[in-house]
Every structure is written in structure tokens, then in C-alpha cells.
Amino acid sequence: MDIVDEINAIHRRVGRAETPAGEGRTVLLRRSYDTSVHDLWDAVTNPERLPRWFAPVSGDFELGGRYQVQGNAGGEIIRCEPPRMFRLTWIFGEPVEGGFSEVEIRLSPADGADRTTLELEHVAVIDPQRWTEYGPGAVGVGWDLSLLGLGLYLGGTMIGDPDAWGESREAREFMTLSSNAWGAATVAGGEHPDAVAAMVANTTRFYAPAPPAGPNAP
């Protein structure tokens, strides 16, 4: 894949939003795919297709139903308007009293008969110390990886072993550029560049640590 093209295919925005639990932070990702609205809706909601690009997801796939992403977050489907949008709570681990975290997916026709734009917006109340340390890249890089996987899947290209790929030079390059892109979006959102530089460094170190030294290092 062309890593730079994949990074540039995603539009990113960082902002703030009022939530029932207080002021929250928002990350928004937008990317277009060469497929119809109905096919993209099926790709992002069908439990048989989700493992091919995202992860196994179990639960009740209906309004008010609860779901669980294997090894990741879970929650409740709180709004669903096929094939245009759905919103769900997104809770990792035990729920935090007074916490708030929701993800909304929106689909709309793009230019061309079989081209669709996907918007993913994640709104959450974030611990100030965690925000200062990592900024939006803490979740943004993970969502970038998800949209990358979706694009490869829809284009007929699959990553053979996701765990092995995650340790590869290609993956580290993608996650490093993703971290930098979220840093640029954070500066555009009004954060001071010096503070953002520290966020980017910490996020990059978390997702793409330096490989071990030695002749067999990837």
C-alpha cells in the first residue's frame, strides 16, 4: 500500500462538545470508499463481515441492544437509522461514574454512483492528565487503523496476519504518520504547538515503539 496516500485519504478534526457529563473532546474522521451506501452499511454492521476488517463483535445488533468488541470496548446501540447512521456508547473496561463516551457513524453518497463517504465521530469526557499526555491520538490512531482495514477489505486486499503486520516496519510507519496527522489536527483545533508536540511524541512511542536492535529486527 502507499502509506502516505492512506493517511491523506482521511480527513481529521479535533474539537470540544458539551455532554451530559460535562465538556467532552471530539475526534472526527471522514473517508470515502468506492462502494454503495448499502454495501458500506452492511460492511460496518454485519457481524459476519466485521471480523474481516475490524474485529469479532458479539451481541444484539438492534436498537437498544448491547454489543461487545472482542478484546476491546462494548456498550449499547442507542440510535439506528439504516442505512445512514448509528450511534452507540463506547465503554472500555468498567464504566466510570460520570463518564461519557459515544461513537456515531454516518454514511452519505459521495461523488459517483458507487462511492460513499463515512464519518466517524467519537465524543468522550477525557481525564485532563491523559489528554495532556496523549491528546486525541490515543483513540485517533486506532480509528485510523480501523478505516485503513475497511479500505483494504473493500478493495479486495487483506492483511494476512494482523498481529505480525502490527510489528512490521510498514505498520510503524503508518502509525507514526497517523500520530503526526492527529497532532496537526490538534494544532488546527487550537492547542499550543509545544503541548501538541509532547502529545505526538507520547502517542507515537505507545503505538510505534522503536524496534529491538539486532539483525532480525523488522
Secondary structure, 3 states (H helix, E strand, C coil): CCHHHHHHCCEEEEEEEEECCEEEEEEEEEEEECCCHHHHHHHHHCCCCHHHHCCCEEECCCCCCEEEECCCCEEEEEEEECCCEEEEECECCCCCCCCCEEEEEEEEECCCCCCEEEEEEEEECCCHHHHHHHCCHHHHHHHHHHHHHHHHHHCCCCCCCHHHHHCCHHHHHHHHHHHHHHHHHHHHCCCCHHHHHHHHHHHHHHHCCCCCCCCCCC
